Amino acid sequence: MTRQRAFMQVDVFTAVPYKGNPVAVVLDGAGLSDAEMQAFANWTNLSETTFVLPATDAAADYRLRIFTPKDELPFAGHPTLGSAHAVVAAGLATPRAGRLVQQCEVGLVELAVDGDALSFRLPRYALEPLDDPEATAWLGQGVQVLGKPHAVNVGPTWLIVELADLATLDQLSHDPARLTRYYHATGMTGATVYAVAGGRVMVRSFAPGDGIPEDPVCGSGNAAVAAYRLAMGQVTAGDAYIASQGTQLGRDGKVSIRVDGNDIHVGGNCVICVSGQVTL
């Protein structure tokens, strides 16, 4: 039986409403079936929709399930931050010494909460170099790639490719169908490409086969880029930087990355844009 459930839509990786990446958060997901959650995520047509549930692990403050319009994800970055912000705002959990613990399919995720700014420690990551020419063929002819593309597993698995310059990244005209065929065949979530000029890092993320032609600002994609950059020696322990993402879509996302030993912390601001009830 359907009923009214508390609901928020949170813009993530921005302090300015409508300039980041929105996540739909159902704050009471109890009793909903997998099919009902997936159907609602398809209806919101956002890159991710989440459902908050009571934790089944005593170490966690709450449990979270994360859905794209087509599939459930074991972990994702901007839904983690936005959902944590909503949970605190709704009074469903209170940070202890500025920290929350989220339970999701990938395991327990530690979050630091400082007002509207939140960050999470990436729970795990693994990298695999790719020699298949199809890993970059979808970018189109004449696109210069630096280094070797990698599959980077941060919960979802992203194809990570570094492009030679910011202009190429900004003006990229790729082949979504070819990309979809490649990442579906290899079990990946999508592709995140980046470029660096001086101290500026720009990122773009694509998952067209999962209903996300381009993700405005992607936390897990940025985490995968950070893991790749750490492995390639582009950043080292103690380094921090801010990546920009979303300008091609009229957004202005800012993702903060901090490297602590081998740990990667991903953060940003969150702002609530919609608050009310949803019938589910």
N, C-alpha and C positions, 0 to 999 in steps of 0.2 A: 504494500500500500504506500502510495506517495505521501509525502508530508513536506512542510516547510523546514528548510535547513539553513543555518547561518552560512553566509557566503561573502567572500571578498575577492576583488580583483586588484592585484598589487603590481605596480610597475617596478621593475628591478634593474639595478645598475644605473640608476639616475636619482637625483634629488628633485628633478623637475617632472611633474606629471606628464605622461604621454610621450616622453622622450627615451624611455628604456624599453624593456621587454616585459609585457604583461603576462602574469600567470593567474589562472582562475583557481581559487582555493575553496573547496567545500569543507567547511570546518567541522562538520559532523557526517562522516562517511559511513557510520555504523549501519549495517543491515543492507547496504547496497551490494548487488551482485557484480561480478566482473563485467558482465555484459552491460549493466546499467551504467557503470563507471565509464566504460569505453564509449557508449553511445552519447553520454553527456560531453565527454572530451571531444568527440567528433562534432557535436553541435556547437560548442564554444568556438571551434576552429582556431584556437590559439596553438602555439607550438607545444605547450604543455598545460594540462589541468591536473590538479592534485586533490587528494581526499585524505583528510586527517582522521586518524583512528586511535583508539587507546593502544599504548605500547604493550607488547607481549614480552619485552625484555625489561627487567627491573632497572637496568642502567639507563634506559631511554626515557625522555620526557613525553614523547608521542611517537606514533608510527605514521608513515607517509607512503601513499601509493601515487605513482606518477604516470600519467598517460599522455601520449601524443594523440593526434586525431585518429591514428590507426593502430597503435601498439602501446603496451606498457613498458616502461623503462625501469631498470634496476636502480638507477641514480641519474640525476641531472642537476646542474648547477643553479640556474636562475630559479627553478621551482623550489629548490631547497631553501634558498635565501628568502624568497617571497613568502613561502609558506610559514617559515619560522617567524617572519615579521608579523604575519596575520595571526598566528597562534598566540604570540605575546600580546598583540593589540586586543585580541578577544579575551584575554585572561585565562586561556587554556593551559598555559605553562608560564612559569616565572624563571628567568635566568638565575642560576646560582653562581655567584661571583662572576657575572657577566658571561655565563656559558649555558648552552643548551646541548642536549644530545638527541639527535633524530635517528629513529630506526627506519630503515628502508630495505629493499631487497638486497642491496649490496652490503648491508651490515649497519653498524653504528657510525654516524657522522657527527663529528664535534663541530659546534658552531660557537663563535664569539659574537656577542651582541653588545653594541655600544650605541644606544639610541636607535637612529634610523640606519646606521651603518652596521652591516653584518658580514661575517666571513666564515668560511668552512675550511677545515683541513681535508684535503683530498684523501679518501680512505685507502686507496691503493691505485697503482698504475703499472702498466707493463707496455713495452715497446717492441715492435717487430719491423725490421727494415723490409721494404718491398722492391722487388726487381721487375715486376710486371709492367710493361710499357703502358698498359691500360690505367695504371694508377695515376697517370698524368695526362693521358690522351684526351680526356674529357675537357681539359682546360682550353683546348683549341690550338691551332697552329701558331707558332712563333712566340708562345708564352715561355719566358725563360724561368726555369726552376733552379733553385739553389739546393745543393745537397741531395740526399736520397729521401723519397717519401717514406713515411712510416705509418703503420697501423698502431694507434696508441689507445690502449684499453684503460679507461678511467671509470668503468661501470658500463656506459655506452662506449663503443669503439669508434674512434674518429680516424679517418684518413687525413694525415697532416702533411701539408706541402708548403714549403717556403717559396715565395715568389721573389723575383729579383728586385722589384722596386714598388713603391706605393702607388704610382700611377697605373701600373699594370693591374694591381689588385683592385684599385678603384674602378677601373674601366673594364674589368673582366667580363667577357661574353662567352660563357661556357655552354656545354651540351648537357642539359639536365637528364635526358634519357640515357645517354651513354654513362653518365655518372651513376645513375640509379642501377643500371644493369651491373656495373662493376661492384658497387658496395653491397648490393643485395647478394650477389654471387659469393662474396667473400665474408659475409656475415657482419659487415660493419653498419654503423648507424648513419653515416653520412661523411661529408668532407668539410674540414676547416682549413682554410688557407690564410697565410699571414705574410706580412712584409715589414721590414724594419728600416728606418732611415734616421740616423743619429739616435736620439733617445725616443723616437716615436715608433710605437708598435700599432699596426692596424690589422684587424682580423675580420674575416667573413666566414659564415658557416652555412652549408647547404645540405638539406636532406629531402630532396623533392619526392623520392619514392615513399616517404612517410608522411606526405601531406604538408611538408615544410619547405617550400621552394627556397626561402632564405630565412634563417633565424635572425631576428633583429639584433639580439645580444645574447651570446651563448656561454653560460658558465662552464659547462663540461668541455666545450670546444676550446675555451681559453685555458682551462686546466690542462687539456691535452697538449696545447701549444707550449705551455710552460714546462710540462714534463719533457717534451721533445727538445726545447731549448736548453734545459738542464743537461740532458743526455748528450747534446751536441757541444756543450761547453760555452754556449752563448750567454748563459747566466750561471752563477755559482751560489753556494750557500751564503746567505746574508743579503743577497740582491733583492730589489723590489722594483716594480715598474707598473705603469698604468697603461692598459691597452684600450684603444678606441674601437668601437664597432657600431654599425647601424646607420652611418651617415648616408649610405646609398638608398636607404629606406626612409629617410627623413627623421631618423632617431639620432641620439647623441649619447650612446652608452659608454660608460667608463668602468672598466674592470680592473680592480687592484690585484696584483700578484705579488706574493712574498715567498721567498725560498728560505726555509729554515732547515739546514742540513739537507736531507733528502725529502723532507716534507714540503708540500706545496699548499699554500693558503690562497684562497680565491675569495674576493669580497667586493662589496659595493653598497651603495645606498638603496633604500626601498621606500616607496611612497604608495599609500592606499588610494586608489582611484574610484573604486566602487565598493559599497558596503550595504548589505541587506539580506534578503532571503531568496532562496531558490527552491522551486518545487521539484523534488526528486523522491 
